[in-house]
Every structure is written in structure tokens, then in C-alpha cells.
Amino acid sequence: MKLICIGRNYAAHIDELANERPKDPVVFIKPDSAVLPKEQDFYIPEFSSNIHYEVEVLVKIKKVGKHIDQKFAGSYYDEVGLGIDFTARDLQDELKAKGLPWEKAKGFDGAAVIGNWLPKSMFSDMNTLNFSLRLNNSLVQEGNTGHMLWKIDELIAYVSQFFTLKKGDILFTGTPSGVGKIAPNDTLEGHLENNEMFSLKVK
């Protein structure tokens, strides 16, 4: 299993971090060791003093595909979920300033929260999904997949040009604005439409 992640896929998030708007999707990979085990708390790593939450809609690939045509991309997944792409923002900023890859800031142990999965058939349109993140019961992020610069099927077609997609691979589709720092004893809850998808504590 590989975790294929998309950066800078919501205009407001690009603006809040003062990033340049990309011409193509920004793609990076998290190792499977980044997945936070179910029911486990998230422990802030010692190497960072500025871990940010980034809530994202996820899709799980259900069959092998390469060079997938966008019009067929929807047949490559039938489950949708919600997760968090934890980011060591201080480390990422340092690496970006040096022009270096920033996997260390994105792929560390526990950096990928994967919540519950729901059948795609529950939703009438994957391009109008509402999702949100609450920090200590306060709404901090709110998004809709309609605001993506590149929609889910476009992303599947794009990344399959470079990586063979395999059953069980997970696509993180990008985060909306509102990202921020976590602290010990915080609680994070993610919702997709009216469904609670995950809840976790920060240590």
C-alpha cells in the first residue's frame, strides 16, 4: 500500500501559506509506516515544535491501473474516507527554503490519519462533498470537494501517469484553508457530510 498525497489543491489554502499556484497537481508520497494505527493517540514528535493538522478527503483504490483515462477513473474506487495529513511545518519550511524534498516533514511515523470508510454509493456526487475538522470541539477547517482545483477523477488519471495504482492504495486529495498547530491534550474530530469519520487525542 502506498499513500499518494496531493498538495495545493484548494486556492484558499495556497493563499494562507503564501505558496505559488501550481500548473499541475503537486504530488508526494507517504510511506505505509506513516499510518497512525487505529485507536492510537497521536504523539507529537520530538523533532518538531510546529505540527499542523490538514484534513483531507481520501479515496481507496480497488484495482490495478496505469495511464487511466479520466472518464474511467471513477471505476477505480468505491470507498471514500477522511483523514489528516499531519505536517511538521517548521521542518517543511526549512527544507523548502533549501530546495530539498520535504518527505521528512510529511512522512514521519503517525503522520497519516485514516478514518472510517464509506461506500461511494452513499453520495450522489463526489464533487459536492462537505467535510470538516473540529479542534477541541471548535470548527477549524471546512471544505467542499467542489472547491478542488483538480477533482478526484482528474487526480486519479494524473497520478496514474507516473505511478501504477494498486488495490489498497490511498489517495489524499488535498486540504482546504484553516490549517493550524496542535498541542498536547488536543482532540481532533473529522466529519464527512453528517458522518463522524475519526476522533483522536494528541499527546
C-alpha angles and dihedrals in degrees: 000000000000130000112224111195132194122211129198096018097138119061095216091054091050088054096047091056093040091236127156115258107248126230091217133025114286106234131192135160132233118201119240088249087070091071111110107228115246115270091012123127119238113247117205106237120240094235095066137056095182114054113170129202118226116183116209141177111243133202126196118220112229104190143021116277140166129181090006116193111234092235089061097040094097090065091062095072137033101173129073128191145163130242147155128255100205111205131195092220096185092052092043092052091050093050094045091051089057093045091245129140113269103211090120088063094048108027105050121127111291094011094123119066113192115191131190122315125232129191113261087227089073090073128063096209128019089201095064103049117141118212137169147180127219123202112200087343093305119117109245104158130031125172147162125210088228088073094060115119087217118028124224097264091047090052094050091051092046100048092044088066088068106024130039105236115225135193109280097023112137126217118208104203103200137271133266124226123291101071115158150159125291128213135195114287093024119139122214124197126183127201132191109197102314096335124103104224102179144353125193144166127231120224 
